[in-house]
Amino acid sequence: ATRGLDATTALRPRRGPAAPVRVDGEQVVVALPGRTVTLPAVAEPALRRLLDGPATPVELTVGGLDLEGALVLARRMLREGVVVPA
């Protein structure tokens, strides 16, 4: 799914319990079962938008995150299993 991801690919949160998100200084932390994912704090508004889903990467260009950063965030959350294609 990450290879075919582009600016208009719709994503939604995976079914099940929501992944808790917290800000820790200059980072935003996503708590997943058995591990955590750490991202720059600038990604927090986009991450929360993505977790509210469905959303496309172009819709994640909020809070100072540009399209390239939004695509990186979307790919990472796909790889981590936090979101799936809608």
Biopython code that builds the backbone (N, CA, C, O; Angstrom):
import numpy as np
from Bio.PDB.StructureBuilder import StructureBuilder

atoms = [
    (1, "ALA", "N", (0.814, -1.205, 0.000)),
    (1, "ALA", "CA", (0.000, 0.000, 0.000)),
    (1, "ALA", "C", (0.853, 1.264, 0.000)),
    (1, "ALA", "O", (0.427, 2.295, -0.521)),
    (2, "THR", "N", (2.059, 1.197, 0.582)),
    (2, "THR", "CA", (2.888, 2.409, 0.636)),
    (2, "THR", "C", (3.415, 2.795, -0.736)),
    (2, "THR", "O", (3.604, 3.981, -1.006)),
    (3, "ARG", "N", (3.657, 1.829, -1.605)),
    (3, "ARG", "CA", (4.183, 2.144, -2.942)),
    (3, "ARG", "C", (3.186, 2.909, -3.786)),
    (3, "ARG", "O", (3.571, 3.810, -4.531)),
    (4, "GLY", "N", (1.909, 2.566, -3.685)),
    (4, "GLY", "CA", (0.890, 3.225, -4.478)),
    (4, "GLY", "C", (0.332, 4.485, -3.848)),
    (4, "GLY", "O", (-0.538, 5.135, -4.426)),
    (5, "LEU", "N", (0.824, 4.837, -2.669)),
    (5, "LEU", "CA", (0.312, 6.004, -1.953)),
    (5, "LEU", "C", (0.659, 7.282, -2.700)),
    (5, "LEU", "O", (1.807, 7.492, -3.091)),
    (6, "ASP", "N", (-0.343, 8.135, -2.896)),
    (6, "ASP", "CA", (-0.081, 9.461, -3.452)),
    (6, "ASP", "C", (-0.911, 10.477, -2.669)),
    (6, "ASP", "O", (-1.549, 10.127, -1.676)),
    (7, "ALA", "N", (-0.903, 11.705, -3.106)),
    (7, "ALA", "CA", (-1.541, 12.794, -2.370)),
    (7, "ALA", "C", (-3.043, 12.613, -2.203)),
    (7, "ALA", "O", (-3.639, 13.209, -1.306)),
    (8, "THR", "N", (-3.671, 11.791, -3.060)),
    (8, "THR", "CA", (-5.125, 11.642, -3.002)),
    (8, "THR", "C", (-5.580, 10.281, -2.481)),
    (8, "THR", "O", (-6.770, 9.971, -2.531)),
    (9, "THR", "N", (-4.661, 9.473, -1.987)),
    (9, "THR", "CA", (-5.019, 8.162, -1.442)),
    (9, "THR", "C", (-5.730, 8.338, -0.101)),
    (9, "THR", "O", (-5.170, 8.918, 0.830)),
    (10, "ALA", "N", (-6.950, 7.843, -0.004)),
    (10, "ALA", "CA", (-7.711, 7.955, 1.242)),
    (10, "ALA", "C", (-7.247, 6.890, 2.234)),
    (10, "ALA", "O", (-7.076, 5.723, 1.880)),
    (11, "LEU", "N", (-7.050, 7.309, 3.466)),
    (11, "LEU", "CA", (-6.620, 6.427, 4.552)),
    (11, "LEU", "C", (-7.591, 6.575, 5.713)),
    (11, "LEU", "O", (-8.198, 7.629, 5.905)),
    (12, "ARG", "N", (-7.725, 5.511, 6.477)),
    (12, "ARG", "CA", (-8.556, 5.559, 7.676)),
    (12, "ARG", "C", (-7.838, 4.811, 8.788)),
    (12, "ARG", "O", (-6.997, 3.952, 8.522)),
    (13, "PRO", "N", (-8.168, 5.137, 10.034)),
    (13, "PRO", "CA", (-7.573, 4.396, 11.145)),
    (13, "PRO", "C", (-7.975, 2.934, 11.096)),
    (13, "PRO", "O", (-9.087, 2.594, 10.693)),
    (14, "ARG", "N", (-7.063, 2.081, 11.509)),
    (14, "ARG", "CA", (-7.375, 0.650, 11.622)),
    (14, "ARG", "C", (-8.454, 0.483, 12.689)),
    (14, "ARG", "O", (-8.472, 1.213, 13.681)),
    (15, "ARG", "N", (-9.333, -0.459, 12.488)),
    (15, "ARG", "CA", (-10.382, -0.728, 13.469)),
    (15, "ARG", "C", (-9.746, -1.223, 14.775)),
    (15, "ARG", "O", (-8.683, -1.843, 14.772)),
    (16, "GLY", "N", (-10.410, -0.939, 15.858)),
    (16, "GLY", "CA", (-9.910, -1.349, 17.161)),
    (16, "GLY", "C", (-9.635, -0.136, 18.023)),
    (16, "GLY", "O", (-10.016, 0.981, 17.675)),
    (17, "PRO", "N", (-8.981, -0.352, 19.133)),
    (17, "PRO", "CA", (-8.694, 0.763, 20.035)),
    (17, "PRO", "C", (-7.825, 1.819, 19.354)),
    (17, "PRO", "O", (-6.917, 1.491, 18.589)),
    (18, "ALA", "N", (-8.109, 3.068, 19.637)),
    (18, "ALA", "CA", (-7.332, 4.172, 19.077)),
    (18, "ALA", "C", (-5.927, 4.175, 19.663)),
    (18, "ALA", "O", (-5.726, 3.840, 20.831)),
    (19, "ALA", "N", (-4.971, 4.555, 18.846)),
    (19, "ALA", "CA", (-3.585, 4.671, 19.306)),
    (19, "ALA", "C", (-3.448, 5.986, 20.072)),
    (19, "ALA", "O", (-3.657, 7.053, 19.495)),
    (20, "PRO", "N", (-3.100, 5.931, 21.362)),
    (20, "PRO", "CA", (-2.933, 7.167, 22.130)),
    (20, "PRO", "C", (-1.788, 8.016, 21.572)),
    (20, "PRO", "O", (-0.736, 7.497, 21.198)),
    (21, "VAL", "N", (-2.015, 9.319, 21.527)),
    (21, "VAL", "CA", (-1.023, 10.278, 21.032)),
    (21, "VAL", "C", (-0.749, 11.279, 22.136)),
    (21, "VAL", "O", (-1.674, 11.784, 22.772)),
    (22, "ARG", "N", (0.537, 11.568, 22.364)),
    (22, "ARG", "CA", (0.899, 12.596, 23.353)),
    (22, "ARG", "C", (2.083, 13.392, 22.837)),
    (22, "ARG", "O", (2.910, 12.889, 22.076)),
    (23, "VAL", "N", (2.146, 14.638, 23.264)),
    (23, "VAL", "CA", (3.273, 15.494, 22.912)),
    (23, "VAL", "C", (4.269, 15.426, 24.054)),
    (23, "VAL", "O", (3.901, 15.547, 25.222)),
    (24, "ASP", "N", (5.534, 15.233, 23.707)),
    (24, "ASP", "CA", (6.612, 15.158, 24.682)),
    (24, "ASP", "C", (7.722, 16.095, 24.204)),
    (24, "ASP", "O", (8.615, 15.690, 23.460)),
    (25, "GLY", "N", (7.652, 17.346, 24.641)),
    (25, "GLY", "CA", (8.642, 18.331, 24.206)),
    (25, "GLY", "C", (8.520, 18.616, 22.723)),
    (25, "GLY", "O", (7.481, 19.086, 22.259)),
    (26, "GLU", "N", (9.564, 18.339, 21.989)),
    (26, "GLU", "CA", (9.611, 18.592, 20.556)),
    (26, "GLU", "C", (9.176, 17.383, 19.733)),
    (26, "GLU", "O", (9.402, 17.330, 18.524)),
    (27, "GLN", "N", (8.552, 16.416, 20.398)),
    (27, "GLN", "CA", (8.145, 15.196, 19.708)),
    (27, "GLN", "C", (6.694, 14.876, 20.002)),
    (27, "GLN", "O", (6.144, 15.283, 21.025)),
    (28, "VAL", "N", (6.086, 14.141, 19.088)),
    (28, "VAL", "CA", (4.763, 13.570, 19.322)),
    (28, "VAL", "C", (4.963, 12.057, 19.329)),
    (28, "VAL", "O", (5.654, 11.499, 18.476)),
    (29, "VAL", "N", (4.346, 11.414, 20.306)),
    (29, "VAL", "CA", (4.559, 9.987, 20.525)),
    (29, "VAL", "C", (3.234, 9.251, 20.335)),
    (29, "VAL", "O", (2.210, 9.632, 20.902)),
    (30, "VAL", "N", (3.272, 8.201, 19.534)),
    (30, "VAL", "CA", (2.114, 7.341, 19.308)),
    (30, "VAL", "C", (2.400, 6.025, 20.018)),
    (30, "VAL", "O", (3.391, 5.357, 19.724)),
    (31, "ALA", "N", (1.538, 5.657, 20.946)),
    (31, "ALA", "CA", (1.716, 4.414, 21.703)),
    (31, "ALA", "C", (1.009, 3.284, 20.978)),
    (31, "ALA", "O", (-0.209, 3.312, 20.797)),
    (32, "LEU", "N", (1.779, 2.293, 20.569)),
    (32, "LEU", "CA", (1.252, 1.107, 19.904)),
    (32, "LEU", "C", (1.530, -0.103, 20.783)),
    (32, "LEU", "O", (2.410, -0.042, 21.642)),
    (33, "PRO", "N", (0.814, -1.188, 20.594)),
    (33, "PRO", "CA", (1.085, -2.374, 21.406)),
    (33, "PRO", "C", (2.544, -2.831, 21.257)),
    (33, "PRO", "O", (2.979, -3.202, 20.167)),
    (34, "GLY", "N", (3.269, -2.799, 22.339)),
    (34, "GLY", "CA", (4.647, -3.275, 22.349)),
    (34, "GLY", "C", (5.692, -2.313, 21.832)),
    (34, "GLY", "O", (6.877, -2.648, 21.832)),
    (35, "ARG", "N", (5.300, -1.131, 21.392)),
    (35, "ARG", "CA", (6.291, -0.172, 20.878)),
    (35, "ARG", "C", (5.682, 1.221, 20.827)),
    (35, "ARG", "O", (4.473, 1.394, 20.977)),
    (36, "THR", "N", (6.540, 2.209, 20.611)),
    (36, "THR", "CA", (6.089, 3.578, 20.407)),
    (36, "THR", "C", (6.697, 4.101, 19.113)),
    (36, "THR", "O", (7.768, 3.668, 18.687)),
    (37, "VAL", "N", (5.994, 5.036, 18.504)),
    (37, "VAL", "CA", (6.481, 5.717, 17.305)),
    (37, "VAL", "C", (6.659, 7.172, 17.682)),
    (37, "VAL", "O", (5.742, 7.794, 18.218)),
    (38, "THR", "N", (7.832, 7.720, 17.407)),
    (38, "THR", "CA", (8.138, 9.102, 17.734)),
    (38, "THR", "C", (8.292, 9.899, 16.452)),
    (38, "THR", "O", (8.994, 9.491, 15.527)),
    (39, "LEU", "N", (7.622, 11.046, 16.415)),
    (39, "LEU", "CA", (7.642, 11.935, 15.253)),
    (39, "LEU", "C", (7.936, 13.355, 15.714)),
    (39, "LEU", "O", (7.784, 13.661, 16.897)),
    (40, "PRO", "N", (8.356, 14.230, 14.799)),
    (40, "PRO", "CA", (8.521, 15.637, 15.176)),
    (40, "PRO", "C", (7.177, 16.244, 15.580)),
    (40, "PRO", "O", (6.142, 15.892, 15.014)),
    (41, "ALA", "N", (7.190, 17.144, 16.545)),
    (41, "ALA", "CA", (5.956, 17.751, 17.052)),
    (41, "ALA", "C", (5.170, 18.467, 15.960)),
    (41, "ALA", "O", (3.950, 18.584, 16.070)),
    (42, "VAL", "N", (5.820, 18.943, 14.926)),
    (42, "VAL", "CA", (5.121, 19.623, 13.836)),
    (42, "VAL", "C", (4.106, 18.686, 13.166)),
    (42, "VAL", "O", (3.171, 19.159, 12.520)),
    (43, "ALA", "N", (4.275, 17.388, 13.311)),
    (43, "ALA", "CA", (3.365, 16.416, 12.697)),
    (43, "ALA", "C", (2.098, 16.190, 13.513)),
    (43, "ALA", "O", (1.188, 15.509, 13.039)),
    (44, "GLU", "N", (2.008, 16.737, 14.724)),
    (44, "GLU", "CA", (0.861, 16.442, 15.588)),
    (44, "GLU", "C", (-0.489, 16.790, 14.966)),
    (44, "GLU", "O", (-1.367, 15.926, 14.963)),
    (45, "PRO", "N", (-0.719, 18.003, 14.433)),
    (45, "PRO", "CA", (-2.035, 18.293, 13.858)),
    (45, "PRO", "C", (-2.395, 17.346, 12.711)),
    (45, "PRO", "O", (-3.541, 16.911, 12.603)),
    (46, "ALA", "N", (-1.434, 17.032, 11.869)),
    (46, "ALA", "CA", (-1.679, 16.122, 10.750)),
    (46, "ALA", "C", (-1.954, 14.707, 11.259)),
    (46, "ALA", "O", (-2.834, 14.024, 10.734)),
    (47, "LEU", "N", (-1.229, 14.272, 12.252)),
    (47, "LEU", "CA", (-1.435, 12.943, 12.822)),
    (47, "LEU", "C", (-2.829, 12.829, 13.419)),
    (47, "LEU", "O", (-3.519, 11.833, 13.204)),
    (48, "ARG", "N", (-3.242, 13.833, 14.160)),
    (48, "ARG", "CA", (-4.582, 13.801, 14.756)),
    (48, "ARG", "C", (-5.652, 13.807, 13.665)),
    (48, "ARG", "O", (-6.666, 13.121, 13.793)),
    (49, "ARG", "N", (-5.440, 14.567, 12.602)),
    (49, "ARG", "CA", (-6.388, 14.579, 11.472)),
    (49, "ARG", "C", (-6.462, 13.193, 10.838)),
    (49, "ARG", "O", (-7.547, 12.702, 10.529)),
    (50, "LEU", "N", (-5.312, 12.572, 10.649)),
    (50, "LEU", "CA", (-5.253, 11.238, 10.066)),
    (50, "LEU", "C", (-5.978, 10.222, 10.949)),
    (50, "LEU", "O", (-6.705, 9.366, 10.445)),
    (51, "LEU", "N", (-5.784, 10.316, 12.245)),
    (51, "LEU", "CA", (-6.416, 9.373, 13.169)),
    (51, "LEU", "C", (-7.914, 9.618, 13.317)),
    (51, "LEU", "O", (-8.645, 8.733, 13.762)),
    (52, "ASP", "N", (-8.378, 10.815, 12.946)),
    (52, "ASP", "CA", (-9.818, 11.090, 12.921)),
    (52, "ASP", "C", (-10.436, 10.536, 11.651)),
    (52, "ASP", "O", (-11.639, 10.276, 11.611)),
    (53, "GLY", "N", (-9.617, 10.349, 10.594)),
    (53, "GLY", "CA", (-9.905, 9.810, 9.278)),
    (53, "GLY", "C", (-11.370, 9.692, 8.907)),
    (53, "GLY", "O", (-12.244, 9.895, 9.749)),
    (54, "PRO", "N", (-11.637, 9.373, 7.682)),
    (54, "PRO", "CA", (-10.635, 9.175, 6.641)),
    (54, "PRO", "C", (-10.028, 10.501, 6.192)),
    (54, "PRO", "O", (-10.633, 11.564, 6.328)),
    (55, "ALA", "N", (-8.824, 10.404, 5.657)),
    (55, "ALA", "CA", (-8.103, 11.583, 5.188)),
    (55, "ALA", "C", (-7.131, 11.187, 4.091)),
    (55, "ALA", "O", (-6.683, 10.042, 4.021)),
    (56, "THR", "N", (-6.815, 12.137, 3.249)),
    (56, "THR", "CA", (-5.789, 11.942, 2.224)),
    (56, "THR", "C", (-4.550, 12.716, 2.640)),
    (56, "THR", "O", (-4.657, 13.659, 3.424)),
    (57, "PRO", "N", (-3.377, 12.347, 2.137)),
    (57, "PRO", "CA", (-2.180, 13.108, 2.488)),
    (57, "PRO", "C", (-2.304, 14.607, 2.196)),
    (57, "PRO", "O", (-1.783, 15.422, 2.956)),
    (58, "VAL", "N", (-2.975, 14.978, 1.123)),
    (58, "VAL", "CA", (-3.115, 16.404, 0.830)),
    (58, "VAL", "C", (-3.914, 17.110, 1.936)),
    (58, "VAL", "O", (-3.709, 18.298, 2.186)),
    (59, "GLU", "N", (-4.811, 16.388, 2.590)),
    (59, "GLU", "CA", (-5.575, 16.962, 3.702)),
    (59, "GLU", "C", (-4.755, 17.035, 4.993)),
    (59, "GLU", "O", (-5.197, 17.622, 5.981)),
    (60, "LEU", "N", (-3.580, 16.446, 4.980)),
    (60, "LEU", "CA", (-2.717, 16.450, 6.162)),
    (60, "LEU", "C", (-1.720, 17.605, 6.157)),
    (60, "LEU", "O", (-0.863, 17.685, 7.036)),
    (61, "THR", "N", (-1.824, 18.482, 5.193)),
    (61, "THR", "CA", (-0.913, 19.626, 5.122)),
    (61, "THR", "C", (-1.429, 20.720, 6.052)),
    (61, "THR", "O", (-1.901, 21.767, 5.609)),
    (62, "VAL", "N", (-1.326, 20.453, 7.337)),
    (62, "VAL", "CA", (-1.771, 21.369, 8.388)),
    (62, "VAL", "C", (-0.641, 21.546, 9.395)),
    (62, "VAL", "O", (0.259, 20.711, 9.487)),
    (63, "GLY", "N", (-0.696, 22.633, 10.144)),
    (63, "GLY", "CA", (0.273, 22.849, 11.209)),
    (63, "GLY", "C", (1.704, 22.985, 10.750)),
    (63, "GLY", "O", (2.628, 22.684, 11.505)),
    (64, "GLY", "N", (1.904, 23.435, 9.520)),
    (64, "GLY", "CA", (3.262, 23.625, 9.028)),
    (64, "GLY", "C", (3.831, 22.429, 8.286)),
    (64, "GLY", "O", (4.967, 22.489, 7.815)),
    (65, "LEU", "N", (3.077, 21.346, 8.167)),
    (65, "LEU", "CA", (3.548, 20.164, 7.451)),
    (65, "LEU", "C", (3.246, 20.346, 5.966)),
    (65, "LEU", "O", (2.105, 20.609, 5.588)),
    (66, "ASP", "N", (4.274, 20.207, 5.127)),
    (66, "ASP", "CA", (4.064, 20.319, 3.686)),
    (66, "ASP", "C", (3.646, 18.976, 3.120)),
    (66, "ASP", "O", (3.575, 17.988, 3.851)),
    (67, "LEU", "N", (3.367, 18.929, 1.810)),
    (67, "LEU", "CA", (2.866, 17.703, 1.199)),
    (67, "LEU", "C", (3.871, 16.567, 1.315)),
    (67, "LEU", "O", (3.481, 15.432, 1.590)),
    (68, "GLU", "N", (5.147, 16.844, 1.113)),
    (68, "GLU", "CA", (6.157, 15.786, 1.228)),
    (68, "GLU", "C", (6.165, 15.209, 2.645)),
    (68, "GLU", "O", (6.240, 13.993, 2.821)),
    (69, "GLY", "N", (6.088, 16.075, 3.647)),
    (69, "GLY", "CA", (6.030, 15.613, 5.030)),
    (69, "GLY", "C", (4.766, 14.824, 5.317)),
    (69, "GLY", "O", (4.798, 13.845, 6.062)),
    (70, "ALA", "N", (3.644, 15.249, 4.726)),
    (70, "ALA", "CA", (2.383, 14.541, 4.898)),
    (70, "ALA", "C", (2.453, 13.147, 4.282)),
    (70, "ALA", "O", (1.911, 12.192, 4.839)),
    (71, "LEU", "N", (3.116, 13.031, 3.139)),
    (71, "LEU", "CA", (3.281, 11.715, 2.510)),
    (71, "LEU", "C", (4.164, 10.814, 3.361)),
    (71, "LEU", "O", (3.886, 9.623, 3.497)),
    (72, "VAL", "N", (5.221, 11.368, 3.930)),
    (72, "VAL", "CA", (6.103, 10.598, 4.818)),
    (72, "VAL", "C", (5.308, 10.107, 6.028)),
    (72, "VAL", "O", (5.418, 8.943, 6.416)),
    (73, "LEU", "N", (4.515, 10.985, 6.616)),
    (73, "LEU", "CA", (3.696, 10.608, 7.771)),
    (73, "LEU", "C", (2.713, 9.501, 7.396)),
    (73, "LEU", "O", (2.589, 8.514, 8.121)),
    (74, "ALA", "N", (2.021, 9.656, 6.279)),
    (74, "ALA", "CA", (1.041, 8.655, 5.851)),
    (74, "ALA", "C", (1.707, 7.302, 5.608)),
    (74, "ALA", "O", (1.182, 6.268, 6.023)),
    (75, "ARG", "N", (2.859, 7.306, 4.939)),
    (75, "ARG", "CA", (3.570, 6.039, 4.693)),
    (75, "ARG", "C", (3.996, 5.385, 6.004)),
    (75, "ARG", "O", (3.873, 4.172, 6.170)),
    (76, "ARG", "N", (4.487, 6.181, 6.915)),
    (76, "ARG", "CA", (4.942, 5.640, 8.203)),
    (76, "ARG", "C", (3.784, 5.014, 8.969)),
    (76, "ARG", "O", (3.915, 3.923, 9.524)),
    (77, "MET", "N", (2.654, 5.706, 8.997)),
    (77, "MET", "CA", (1.496, 5.178, 9.729)),
    (77, "MET", "C", (0.935, 3.929, 9.027)),
    (77, "MET", "O", (0.412, 3.036, 9.694)),
    (78, "LEU", "N", (1.036, 3.858, 7.709)),
    (78, "LEU", "CA", (0.662, 2.628, 7.000)),
    (78, "LEU", "C", (1.586, 1.479, 7.389)),
    (78, "LEU", "O", (1.117, 0.387, 7.714)),
    (79, "ARG", "N", (2.907, 1.721, 7.358)),
    (79, "ARG", "CA", (3.868, 0.676, 7.712)),
    (79, "ARG", "C", (3.694, 0.199, 9.136)),
    (79, "ARG", "O", (3.866, -0.985, 9.425)),
    (80, "GLU", "N", (3.352, 1.119, 10.033)),
    (80, "GLU", "CA", (3.183, 0.769, 11.448)),
    (80, "GLU", "C", (1.836, 0.115, 11.724)),
    (80, "GLU", "O", (1.598, -0.368, 12.831)),
    (81, "GLY", "N", (0.946, 0.093, 10.721)),
    (81, "GLY", "CA", (-0.352, -0.530, 10.906)),
    (81, "GLY", "C", (-1.354, 0.325, 11.631)),
    (81, "GLY", "O", (-2.376, -0.184, 12.092)),
    (82, "VAL", "N", (-1.093, 1.617, 11.748)),
    (82, "VAL", "CA", (-2.003, 2.535, 12.444)),
    (82, "VAL", "C", (-3.188, 2.880, 11.553)),
    (82, "VAL", "O", (-4.314, 3.018, 12.030)),
    (83, "VAL", "N", (-2.928, 3.019, 10.250)),
    (83, "VAL", "CA", (-3.989, 3.324, 9.283)),
    (83, "VAL", "C", (-3.956, 2.297, 8.167)),
    (83, "VAL", "O", (-2.970, 1.582, 7.991)),
    (84, "VAL", "N", (-5.045, 2.231, 7.415)),
    (84, "VAL", "CA", (-5.179, 1.341, 6.264)),
    (84, "VAL", "C", (-5.838, 2.136, 5.141)),
    (84, "VAL", "O", (-6.462, 3.165, 5.401)),
    (85, "PRO", "N", (-5.707, 1.674, 3.890)),
    (85, "PRO", "CA", (-6.419, 2.357, 2.812)),
    (85, "PRO", "C", (-7.919, 2.340, 3.073)),
    (85, "PRO", "O", (-8.473, 1.335, 3.518)),
    (86, "ALA", "N", (-8.564, 3.457, 2.793)),
    (86, "ALA", "CA", (-10.021, 3.565, 3.031)),
    (86, "ALA", "C", (-10.805, 2.927, 1.908)),
    (86, "ALA", "O", (-12.036, 2.924, 1.939)),
]
sb = StructureBuilder()
sb.init_structure("model")
sb.init_model(0)
sb.init_chain("A")
sb.init_seg("    ")
for serial, (resi, resn, name, xyz) in enumerate(atoms, 1):
    if name == "N":
        sb.init_residue(resn, " ", resi, " ")
    sb.init_atom(name, np.array(xyz, "f"), 0.0, 1.0, " ", f" {name:<3s}", serial, name[0])
structure = sb.get_structure()
